[in-house]
Amino acid sequence: MFINPSIKKTLKEIAAQAITYANSTDVSRRYYRRMLKVFKEQLSEDEQIFLMKTLFEALHYKHIVTDPDNVLQIHNVRMRTYLLIALLMEIGRAH
């Protein structure tokens, strides 16, 4: 794929400036570096894989909950659960 050299140069400048801004404004950078060092040096490979799997699943579930179709399904399950509980309480009170 051919790319216009001026566009390529502009994108490189934007990327360099974005990295500069991202590095200078992060107040938790030292904390993240320490966490990364612990992750690399203290955890075994299996522990690293488990932790990454857990983090990716949490990220995935966060996106699942914000999807409108899934929110509607979650709402339907919640309403069915409330209805079932109400019916069971009514049946229990009747006997």
Summary of the structure (lengths in Angstrom):
residues: 95
radius of gyration: 25.0
end to end distance: 75.7
largest distance: 81.3
contacts: 172
relative contact order: 0.04
helix: 87%
strand: 0%
